Amino acid sequence: MTEPSLTDQDAASAERRHNRRHRALMGAQIIFRNGYCSMSGQILNVSDEGALVKPADISTCPTKFVLQPRFEAPRNCEVVWRRGDTLGVRYV
């Protein structure tokens, strides 16, 4: 029996990622419009360069925002990809 192969998209994602992501599962706030708007979300995993985020409402989540984890320092982010109800973000 052969092992399943990566799809082209999975392979491309794996090649672009320089640092390994670590499971996080922590609450966070997504802050945008110069701090006047926010929504809740969850950080599913993190690396030194970015994170996998599940916002409360993906349809209204902007492409640039401040990600404020519950117990860590805030990070400026930009969305790299959207898939289903999750976002891949890069720290800027």
Phi, psi and omega per residue, in radians:
M1 nan 2.343 -3.109
T2 -1.573 2.665 3.101
E3 -1.395 2.579 3.112
P4 -1.136 2.463 -3.140
S5 -1.653 2.764 3.066
L6 -1.247 2.525 3.016
T7 -1.268 2.872 3.129
D8 -1.008 -0.689 -3.111
Q9 -1.197 -0.734 3.101
D10 -1.096 -0.728 3.130
A11 -1.111 -0.728 3.136
A12 -1.132 -0.711 3.116
S13 -1.112 -0.758 -3.123
A14 -1.104 -0.639 -3.128
E15 -1.247 -0.572 -3.103
R16 -1.334 -0.481 -3.071
R17 -1.339 2.073 -3.113
H18 -1.556 -0.531 -3.120
N19 -2.064 2.508 3.141
R20 -1.211 2.431 3.079
R21 -1.532 2.580 -3.131
H22 -2.101 2.405 3.138
R23 -1.026 2.403 -3.070
A24 -2.157 -0.981 -3.099
L25 0.859 1.104 3.118
M26 -2.268 2.598 3.087
G27 -1.245 2.640 -3.134
A28 -2.706 2.838 2.989
Q29 -1.930 2.433 3.044
I30 -1.827 1.986 -3.016
I31 -1.951 2.274 -3.099
F32 -2.567 3.112 -3.058
R33 0.946 0.918 3.096
N34 0.968 0.603 3.080
G35 1.542 -0.025 -3.124
Y36 -1.430 -0.318 -3.126
C37 -2.267 2.609 3.069
S38 -2.710 2.830 3.020
M39 -2.567 2.742 3.117
S40 -1.450 2.873 3.111
G41 -2.960 3.127 3.087
Q42 -2.217 2.445 2.995
I43 -1.666 2.062 -3.075
L44 -1.544 -0.647 3.024
N45 -2.728 2.814 -3.063
V46 -2.429 2.741 2.959
S47 -2.429 -3.108 3.094
D48 -1.181 -0.393 -3.040
E49 -1.845 -0.257 -3.082
G50 -3.092 -2.891 -3.073
A51 -2.717 2.852 2.990
L52 -1.851 2.105 -2.996
V53 -2.156 2.462 3.051
K54 -2.051 1.695 -3.126
P55 -1.313 2.792 3.112
A56 -1.073 -0.639 3.139
D57 -2.439 1.709 -3.072
I58 -1.125 -0.498 -3.082
S59 -1.220 -0.437 3.130
T60 -1.866 0.062 3.134
C61 -1.308 2.198 -3.109
P62 -1.288 2.974 -3.129
T63 -1.414 -0.357 3.071
K64 -2.290 2.353 -3.113
F65 -2.837 3.015 3.026
V66 -1.780 2.207 3.104
L67 -1.713 2.041 -3.109
Q68 -1.942 1.625 3.060
P69 -1.088 2.735 -3.056
R70 -1.037 -0.711 -3.054
F71 -2.158 0.343 -3.112
E72 -2.305 3.028 -3.135
A73 -1.233 2.588 3.102
P74 -1.208 2.670 3.130
R75 -2.326 2.342 2.982
N76 -1.265 2.370 -3.065
C77 -2.351 2.733 2.928
E78 -2.334 2.495 -3.106
V79 -1.310 2.264 3.104
V80 -1.707 -0.675 3.098
W81 -2.670 2.747 3.065
R82 -2.214 2.314 3.123
R83 -2.558 2.032 -3.106
G84 1.083 -2.144 -3.134
D85 -1.869 0.373 3.134
T86 -2.182 2.766 3.127
L87 -2.205 2.466 2.913
G88 -1.745 2.140 -3.114
V89 -2.089 2.633 3.066
R90 -1.966 2.379 3.061
Y91 -1.298 2.367 3.125
V92 -2.114 nan nan
